[in-house]
Amino acid sequence: MSSPRRTERLRSLRSLDLLDSAADPAYDAITRLAARLLQVPIALVSLVDEHRQWFLSKTGLDIASTSRDVAFCAHALHA
């Protein structure tokens, strides 16, 4: 059963129309900068829907998404 908070978050996420969108140079610049400043091999901008964690932008990773059950970001949504 969905909580009202979860329902609103998903509605807001969909209203942004970012899921499955094309790469955006501005977001890609942010992930490249974050990876460089933090000296890490991977930086991501992640969006989590009911079934997956989708990467709006990624540096150092070749996949576009992971299933929600293995998504670290999904754990933060339950806190």
Secondary structure as GFF3:
##gff-version 3
##sequence-region A 1 79
A	DSSP	alpha_helix	4	15	.	.	.	ID=ss1
A	DSSP	alpha_helix	25	38	.	.	.	ID=ss2
A	DSSP	beta_strand	43	48	.	.	.	ID=ss3
A	DSSP	beta_strand	52	59	.	.	.	ID=ss4
A	DSSP	beta_strand	65	67	.	.	.	ID=ss5
A	DSSP	three_ten_helix	68	70	.	.	.	ID=ss6
A	DSSP	alpha_helix	72	77	.	.	.	ID=ss7
###
